[in-house]
Amino acid sequence: MTAPIADDLYESKREPTVALGDLVALTKPRVTALVIVTTAGGLWLAPVKVGFTVSGLALLGTVLIVAGASALNMYLERDIDGRMDRTKDRPLPAGRLAPHVALWFGVALSAIAVPILAFGVNTTTALFAVLAHLSYVLAYTPLKQRSPAALLVGAVPGAMPPLLGWTAATGTASWGGVGLFAIIFLWQVPHFHAISIFRKDDYERAGLKVMPNVAGLRATKHSIVRYTFALVAVSLLLVPLGVERPGYLVWAGLLGAVFFGWGCYGLRETSGRRWARSLFAVSILYLVLLFSALVLQARGA
């Protein structure tokens, strides 16, 4: 009769098995997909065209370092994720993966990415990638529990992929690449504010400081309008910066007007979570269509 009890004790002490699907989940696949698109956009829009090998290594290195940062973020936030409805089923809080596996997986991906970018692409791209990685893991991740300003800190690494694509082709962060960086940087603010409004209770339960819980809904809505206006203005600057042809202004202007108008619509007192969900969807559609316009209207396209 003692054998089954011993077996049960042994089973309870065994560490979770490592499943490929859980390792993939650590890389935040939807974020990684966006990184691929925006990095490729930076490569395509750069005035210097590089070969398939350099482009491929730039994409691979960027994806690996972003995936590594995501895994390390999940390792550091595993307890917080367990308190949020949208993240409690991730591999670590759900107990499907041992924490040390996520730690070393993130370290390994990051370590592989740096020499790929440094030797396969160029040192400028590698340095920007390392800066993005460290700021995301060491600055943004802990700051989320202290201040809503974490959003602006996190927007820096979040906006880096198109600049990495640009520097991979040109070797330098010229104004065109900075313009692409600024677009993604500014876009993240209304996008995340929308999430923080309809996920307000989730963030509060997790102890994360987001603007709706600290400054209130009205202040968050005004921030959305301000940053969306700045985003539209910067998106139009790509023509005088020489990145785009004049025809792009029509698409950027129309898309920007819709996005900005939807943000202003939320200034009504009755606008709440339902509007925030719709703004979240509009923000994604805006970015996809804007980058499509960038590619289609690019010089020589």
Disulfide bonds with the S-S distance in Angstrom:
none
